[in-house]
């Protein structure tokens, strides 16, 4: 089981759904949500769905500001450097931890405080149709017989790079890391085309490719069976307890932001994530809709970041 991800969605009482936030003076102007990658990606779409439902609970103006570039560091630094008055919110996932732990970001990760966890997208490993294995046991047998020959696709310094190193560490085997920049599309093309044998993807995105035989489902790195591919083995079922990875939607504010803004966002996102219409709409895209705030959230994020630091230290990735 995964202690840092075992979070039950907090219950929201009827009163909290009906009353306005306690801090009527915040926000005093439009709020920008910085996402450090281009519009149209999975995170961007999911956040815009959340904002649509947020409008039921507040008249505040909240807009998404996409700032791509620098491998997500351009937008991330912009969030750090904005005035810490609560009118700039940073929304991102575990890749933020990776760039910070590797020293790429040039900012202290802990200067940003998580105020809300708003679901996440869990990851699976898939094999190419022409890879010399068809399942997890076959992968292990081939990798043991051919050390360093299994080609695993990564984008160097990105989240899937850290995941690959964690996977190698967990199974005690070496793989050949192949750099495939450009995101999920190029990675899936490399997998289908045989340039890599193994790559991270998402069950919902992989479903049609598994069904038509272009890729094979190897292992799902989560603690529940995905609806899209319920037959895929969980990491815990193949002896890899604790090897759960996700791209979790976190809302961050700078540590110097007034407490009232932190509470406002936690209260608002708690209502949004409990909204039945949000759950139906966003739940059609992602399966993990769990919410967290406060000490529970802080403990989750801190534990996750420490895992990134451990991988960075072990594989000497610090820039």
C-alpha positions, -999 to 999 in steps of 0.1 A, spaced: 0 0 0 12 35 -6 11 56 26 16 90 10 -12 84 -15 -37 67 8 -60 97 10 -97 95 13 -116 124 -2 -125 147 27 -163 150 34 -179 183 27 -208 192 49 -239 208 35 -233 240 52 -198 244 37 -213 239 3 -238 267 8 -220 295 26 -195 319 12 -158 317 22 -150 334 55 -125 359 39 -147 381 18 -118 405 12 -99 379 -8 -94 379 -37 -93 416 -44 -85 413 -81 -83 386 -108 -63 355 -98 -39 339 -123 -33 301 -122 1 295 -138 5 262 -156 41 258 -168 33 241 -201 13 248 -232 -25 249 -234 -43 218 -245 -24 193 -225 -40 169 -200 -33 191 -169 -45 222 -187 -78 206 -197 -84 191 -163 -77 225 -145 -101 243 -168 -128 218 -160 -122 225 -123 -124 262 -129 -157 258 -147 -172 242 -116 -154 266 -93 -176 294 -108 -205 279 -89 -190 288 -56 -174 322 -62 -177 353 -83 -140 358 -82 -122 360 -116 -98 331 -120 -79 326 -153 -54 301 -165 -20 315 -177 0 290 -196 38 297 -195 56 269 -214 93 268 -220 126 257 -204 113 222 -197 85 237 -175 110 259 -156 100 292 -172 65 291 -159 76 276 -125 100 305 -119 74 330 -129 52 316 -101 80 319 -76 88 354 -86 52 367 -86 40 389 -57 31 366 -28 -3 382 -23 -24 351 -32 -33 364 -67 -9 340 -84 -14 303 -79 9 277 -93 -7 244 -105 15 215 -114 24 179 -106 54 159 -95 76 171 -124 80 202 -103 96 181 -76 120 166 -101 133 198 -116 137 212 -81 155 182 -66 179 181 -96 188 217 -91 175 227 -125 149 251 -112 172 272 -92 146 277 -65 139 261 -31 110 236 -35 98 243 0 93 280 -7 60 269 -23 33 255 0 7 230 -13 -28 241 -5 -49 216 -23 -46 182 -39 -71 178 -68 -69 143 -81 -41 128 -102 -32 106 -132 -15 73 -123 11 57 -146 17 24 -162 45 8 -181 37 -5 -216 58 -26 -239 61 -23 -277 44 -49 -298 78 -61 -311 95 -60 -277 110 -93 -266 85 -97 -238 47 -95 -234 42 -91 -197 60 -83 -165 75 -117 -159 87 -118 -195 103 -84 -190 121 -95 -159 133 -127 -175 146 -109 -206 162 -81 -186 181 -106 -164 193 -126 -194 203 -95 -213 216 -69 -188 214 -33 -200 197 -42 -233 161 -34 -226 155 1 -240 133 23 -218 121 56 -231 126 87 -210 128 124 -215 160 133 -196 155 152 -164 117 149 -167 93 130 -145 94 98 -165 132 98 -162 129 97 -124 102 71 -126 125 49 -148 154 51 -124 130 43 -95 118 13 -115 153 1 -122 162 5 -86 132 -14 -74 138 -44 -97 176 -44 -93 183 -44 -130 199 -21 -155 180 -7 -186 193 14 -215 177 48 -212 167 63 -245 160 100 -246 127 108 -263 118 144 -259 85 160 -268 59 144 -245 34 116 -247 29 116 -284 65 111 -295 70 86 -266 41 65 -278 53 67 -314 88 55 -303 72 26 -284 50 15 -313 78 20 -338 102 -1 -318 127 26 -310 121 18 -273 109 -14 -256 93 1 -226 77 34 -218 55 52 -193 19 59 -204 -16 62 -190 -42 35 -190 -69 58 -206 -44 68 -233 -31 33 -238 -64 14 -240 -70 15 -278 -33 7 -285 -34 -23 -262 -67 -35 -278 -53 -32 -313 -21 -49 -304 3 -20 -309 15 -21 -273 12 -45 -243 2 -36 -208 31 -45 -184 24 -30 -149 2 -3 -134 20 18 -108 -9 26 -85 -29 11 -57 -62 4 -76 -73 -13 -108 -79 12 -136 -112 11 -153 -96 14 -187 -74 -17 -183 -86 -36 -153 -66 -67 -163 -32 -49 -159 -12 -61 -128 -6 -36 -101 30 -29 -89 21 -45 -56 9 -76 -73 43 -82 -90 62 -77 -58 70 -40 -61 53 -25 -31 57 12 -28 64 17 -65 34 39 -72 39 70 -94 15 96 -105 11 131 -120 -9 146 -92 -27 180 -96 -14 203 -68 -23 239 -61 6 258 -46 10 293 -31 42 310 -21 51 304 16 48 342 22 12 343 9 -13 354 36 -30 326 54 -64 337 43 -56 330 7 -44 296 15 -76 288 34 -97 303 6 -82 280 -20 -83 249 2 -120 256 10 -129 263 -26 -111 232 -40 -126 210 -14 -161 221 -26 -152 217 -62 -137 182 -59 -168 171 -40 -192 185 -66 -211 156 -83 -211 173 -117 -173 178 -114 -168 142 -104 -189 130 -134 -171 153 -159 -135 150 -146 -141 114 -136 -146 105 -173 -110 116 -179 -92 105 -147 -99 80 -120 -82 95 -91 -104 123 -78 -90 123 -42 -87 156 -24 -64 166 5 -55 197 23 -36 209 55 -12 186 74 -23 155 55 -14 172 22 18 187 35 30 152 47 21 137 13 41 163 -7 71 162 17 73 124 15 71 125 -23 97 152 -26 121 132 -3 117 102 -27 128 125 -56 158 137 -36 168 101 -28 167 91 -65 186 122 -75 213 116 -49 216 79 -58 220 85 -95 240 117 -91 216 139 -111 222 171 -92 231 199 -116 
